[in-house]
Amino acid sequence: MNNILVAKEVSKQFGNHIALNKVSLEIPKNSIYGLLGPNGAGKTTLIRIINQIIYPDQGAIYFDGKPLQPHHISMIGYLPEERGLYKSMKVGEQALYLAQLKGLSKADAKSRLKYWFDRLEIGDWWNKKIQELSKGMAQKIQFIVTVLHEPKLLIFDEPFSGFDPINANLIKDEILQLRDKGTTIIFSTHRMESVEELCEYIALIHKSEKLLDGKLSDIKKAYKNNIYKVGLGVQSTNGLLEDLKDKFHILSSEYVDGGIQLNFTVQLPSDDTGPFLSHLSGKANVNNFTETIPSANDIFIRTVQTK
Amino acid sequence: MGKLSLIIKREYLAKVRNKSFVVMTFLSPILMVGMVALVVYLTKINDNEIRTIGVLNESNYFSTDFQGTESTSFVKIRDIDLEAAKDSVQKIGFYGLLYIPDEPDLEKVASRSFFYTKDSPGSNILDNLEDVFEDRLRLRRLQELGVSVSDFESVGNNFEINTANFSGEQNLKGITEIKAFIGGAFGYLIMMFIIIYGGFVMRSVIEEKTTRIIEVIISSVKPFQLMLGKIIGTSLAGVTQFAIWIISAILMFGVLILVFDIDPSGLNSGASNAPGLVGGAAYMAASDSAMQLYANELFRIPWIMLITFFLIYFILGYLIYSSIYAAIGAAVDNETDTQQFIFPIILPLMLAIYVGFFSVFNNPHGPIAVAFSLFPLTSPIVMLMRLPGGIGEGGVPIWEVAVSILLLIVTFIGIVWLAAKIYRVGILMYGKKPSYRDLLKWLKY
């Protein structure tokens, strides 16, 4: 089994509102999987179904090859978008309680908490009350509690919302290390930049339906449309541009540096760049030639618009 | 089970460590006893004040009848007319002026007499004055009829019928009321417990929603487990609090009785004031044997049965109501939104108490009492008021108890199931004040 989690045609309806419509996913082991989509697309519903907080109307979820069962809860770590802690409880007590709810023994939970508290340099917070902590401090606790029971699958719903940049980086590094240790991580977010950075696989959910999913690099390959950025060194405006415009699909162009540099973007009929380059040879110096790869954001917008 | 006990433990500790809970636990008995002490003290002050009443007696009667008592004294006023007497009494600051006009015959004197006061007079003073007139008039009429005073007293005017149940056991007057009162106390206890600790459950659920920890928790445990753990933990805290209250109340009243030197038996003697001229010793003996009978009767109340049923009705009733409270807490975002839902819960509780006090006390096995002791939302309170009379012959029929408990259990399962559904959906809903229609919709999710 190479997939830690498989969803098969999962549907969920709340009253008249369809939250998920036959969504199928395959989440490979040991990957970082981005669950993308605008607010209200159905991401949180899907995550809640995976966490067995709510149950699907139709379809099934398989965890590590077996139908999802209550005991799988201890193998999943979940950091919800709406997250908080008991205000009047002490940090250590609270972390112990939450860890024990996930099935850890008290002694086990204690020693692991010690490790994490030292690691994130918050060892002296043990006896503080949550209401004495700042928001960023509380978020560190929430992160620790989520990963403490060493789950096989970690689910972060908008993990960086509300984190300050320093903590966000710290948490990002920790997440990458967890991935390196073999944990699978699901990221749910509508912020595409963090996706480009971290995710190996993505799925796009929009209006309760999955629009596309797969390896991010494959998707990008599929979505690239042979657009290249070209920079030519030219002697003068000697009609080269007009010649090119006749033969190729030039999207935009401009002369810079007083007319000795021509920058343009061109869309080629296929990914075979040979004919284009040989057409240029002898006519101008090719200073730069790069393929523009669509960003996740571009792909997202294009997919949603064509739908 | 492990997770449930973890939740119960946390809820219990969170509750009993809460500062306001601790303060309430130790302050309430002091406040209660303090209030009783204050009332006793004020009553004593009130009684110590001697009221002086001026008596302007122009008639030939009543010359020696108005004798001062502990709380009133009479001052005779002579040789001035009514208006002047009123003026001077008011100036001196007397409580009032009793005016007895000069008329040829007693009846007329009595009917034309007036009692003038600044404000409307206290009822005990009026009673005193009226007693004097009544005695005098009665004596007069007896004389007219030719009956001597001693003959009249030997006639006696008090009669109490002997009562017994069909198997011949003698009943004591008032024991039904005492029994109903004991049942009422149990019922009242249940109602107070539900209102106080149901509210705690509700606030605890709201707290989990507002701090947004709820989703973290229910990704580890089932919402139903959380709800149940919360209810059990909170009620254990409540039981602890009640135990502390009862123990400290007993201690405090002990202290109070010592400090204020209240004679506990004195509280009863007023009610059983025997008429006639029974000798002091005989009177004491009589009241002692009556006390003995009452004590026997109280011992004969089936306490073990009563406490067993108290626990059954208490647990089931409390679980029903507190799961409704939990569902309400889950449905709303803050406490101010709870009002519209709380009223319908309090209603059957209040109804049960009022029906209990007004109907069940008078007629413990009448149709109203039976109906309300079967209806599951009122039965925990009303049935407990009926049960001190016993079960079976002479008491609550066995089938009624069985049906009542059965209905309670069925309702318990149904309500907890519904509440758990509302709870499960509600805890994840933010930002919208739900209507009853929304709640109905949630049941289908």
Boltz contact constraints between the chains, C-beta under 6 A:
constraints:
  - contact:
      token1: [A, 14]
      token2: [B, 445]
      max_distance: 6.0
  - contact:
      token1: [A, 15]
      token2: [B, 441]
      max_distance: 6.0
  - contact:
      token1: [A, 51]
      token2: [B, 219]
      max_distance: 6.0
  - contact:
      token1: [A, 53]
      token2: [B, 218]
      max_distance: 6.0
  - contact:
      token1: [A, 78]
      token2: [B, 219]
      max_distance: 6.0
  - contact:
      token1: [A, 80]
      token2: [B, 215]
      max_distance: 6.0
  - contact:
      token1: [A, 82]
      token2: [B, 212]
      max_distance: 6.0
  - contact:
      token1: [A, 82]
      token2: [B, 215]
      max_distance: 6.0
  - contact:
      token1: [A, 83]
      token2: [B, 212]
      max_distance: 6.0
  - contact:
      token1: [A, 84]
      token2: [B, 211]
      max_distance: 6.0
  - contact:
      token1: [A, 84]
      token2: [B, 212]
      max_distance: 6.0
  - contact:
      token1: [A, 84]
      token2: [B, 213]
      max_distance: 6.0
  - contact:
      token1: [A, 85]
      token2: [B, 213]
      max_distance: 6.0
  - contact:
      token1: [A, 86]
      token2: [B, 213]
      max_distance: 6.0
  - contact:
      token1: [A, 87]
      token2: [B, 211]
      max_distance: 6.0
  - contact:
      token1: [A, 97]
      token2: [B, 10]
      max_distance: 6.0
  - contact:
      token1: [A, 100]
      token2: [B, 6]
      max_distance: 6.0
  - contact:
      token1: [A, 101]
      token2: [B, 3]
      max_distance: 6.0
  - contact:
      token1: [A, 101]
      token2: [B, 220]
      max_distance: 6.0
  - contact:
      token1: [A, 101]
      token2: [B, 221]
      max_distance: 6.0
  - contact:
      token1: [A, 102]
      token2: [B, 220]
      max_distance: 6.0
